[in-house]
Amino acid sequence: MKPETGMIKKDLRFKIQGLRFRSSFATCNLQLITCILLFTVFTGCGISKDIYQKTVEESEARKTNLEQAQKEIAQLKQENQQLKAKMDELSAKVGALSVELDAVKKEKQGAEQEIVALKEENLKLNGKVEELSKQIEDLISGKKAASQLKQRLDAQTEEINNLKREKEGLAARTEYLNREVERLKLKAGELSTAKEEELARVKETYESLMKEMKQEIDKGEIKITQALDRLSVNMVEKILFDSGKAEIKPEGLKILNRVGTILKGITDKQIKIEGHTDNVHIGAKLQKRYPTNWELSTARATNVVRYLQDKVGIDARLLSAAGYSEYKPIAGNDTAEGRAQNRRMEIVLLPLDLSSVVEELKKK
């Protein structure tokens, strides 16, 4: 039985007892009033009409209450019958549920036993799966190893074929190189002779310049150096240019003419004119024309090149001009003597471009 049903039944019982008490009390009162009235009539006691009327009304009210209580009792009895029917229905359901619960408990026990059996079987299956997985891995490893061996064999076979082709190519290349070596040996002999002749010409030019410029060399205005096939004529600034100017002085033109006449006969050398300055910045008056020593050194070298081409007649294809500003000093700039040495113009004789020499050799 549910707790709610018990409470309802208990409350209904209390209500019925209360109504029965009220009904008994009302009946007693009615009987008492009737007795009083009869006693009064028979004894002849004097009672006022108002009191009598009030007593009758109270009696009627109690009668009405009694009837109402009886109706409520009847209704409560009907409710009690309904609750009893529900109680019987609930009891039947509880019994059915108890039977069903027992069946479910038995089914649960059977399911638990089945679960235990399935777990044991699952463990066995897991062991078999692991064993099969290992066998499959072994098979896969074996296949991979065989595939890798085949790939390596194919690669080695291809490499052998490539090496054979390379060997054949190398043999042909070796034969060609052997012929080239023999040809180059012959050519080297010719070049050696030509180089000796070239060095002899450079030495002859050096001696001619030393003899021609002896006076300026003795004064320290010109310095001539030779290193194998390289010849350099270093002229201080003051014999060619005024300070801060790029126009060649008349005395400088005469010196360039003498040097250029000797260099004019050279046709197998580059003649490079290099302009150099000290580290003193260009004055404010000259900055509009020569903002820095870069412009001044380049302008001086260009003017010397143009004079050697236009006035002396040296082949322009052999000439080149470069300005190095203050960045290739030959002495320190912290003394007046050092700065004077750095302000210079160099005429450098260099071998012709090696690429052109190689191309010339290929033609022969």
ABEGO torsion letter per residue (X at the ends): XBAAAAAAAAAAAAAAAAAAAAAAAAAAAAAAAAAAAAAAAAAGBBBBAAAAAAAAAAAAAAAAAAAAAAAAAAAAAAAAAAAAAAAAAAAAAAAAAAAAAAAAAAAAAAAAAAAAAAAAAAAAAAAAAAAAAAAAAAAAAAAAAAAAAAAAAAAAAAAAAAAAAAAAAAAAAAAAAAAAAAAAAAAAAAAAAAAAAAAAAAAAAAAAAAAAAAAAAAAGABBBBBBEABBBBBBBAAAABBBGBABBBAAAAAAAAAAAAAAAABAABBBBBBBBBBABBBBAAAAAABABAAAAAAAAAAAAAAAAAAAAGBBAAABBBBBAEAABBABBAABAAAAAAABBBBBBBBBBBAAAAAAAAAAX
